[in-house]
């Protein structure tokens, strides 16, 4: 073998080595790019899933405490609204919370809620304050209500049933409602004839409704920071087991009934078909 042949073979080997190194570098770069792309896709997917979750879990929380016609303000509804809002937001709900709402405030908030409902939405309504039944419907009372007779209730109040029907018409997948308004109020004594508490609230399709007391009954407020209903509801949400939110509502009803020796028996009305979980 002469010198020129040796140089030629060495050149070929060097070139081959260089080609191999370049190929490895290109392969490694491509692999890194693929990993980066996959990671970006995964993050994008997670963000999209989070966005869908936020869009599909909506809540309107109303706490009314300062009624001019009442002898003293109600402290619990606003505390309840704030505590429930915190829990719902931790569970992925997009919450619109309104305190000491006038009728206009309530109607605007309801309009905002309905405008965001998607076909797959799980929607929750909470109202804490005074409630009155009139014409077999239950009305949430705004703080600026002027009520002297039963017809004023229908004009000044906001019907729970009408809100749930509006949510249904927007195509929400599931409807949840907690109505903590079965209190003795300063209005009904003005009526010549009236019924205490709330009327039965029938659950629309795929809905679940919890009220603080049996229809036609009232419950006295406790001395705690939160109402009995919301306190027990939050406790059960934190330790949620099988059965999802319907199990939580039923456990809340049973626990309060037993603790009060039957003096306060919350009402649960359900047509829920899906298992919905909040917190826990």
Secondary structure, DSSP 8 states (H G I E B T S, - for coil): --HHHHHHHHHHHHHHHHHHHHHHHHHHHHHHHHHHHHHHHHHHHHHHHHHHHHHHEEEEEEE----TTSSS--SHHHHHHHHHHHHHHHTT-EEEEEES--HHHHHHHHHHHHHH--TT-EEEEEEES-EEEETTEEEE--TT---SSHHHHHHHSEEHHHHHHHHHHTT-SEEEEEEE--S--SSGGGSSS---S-------TTEEEEESS-TT------SSSS-HHHHHHHHHHHT--TTHHHHHHHHHHHHHHHHTTTS---EEEE---S------
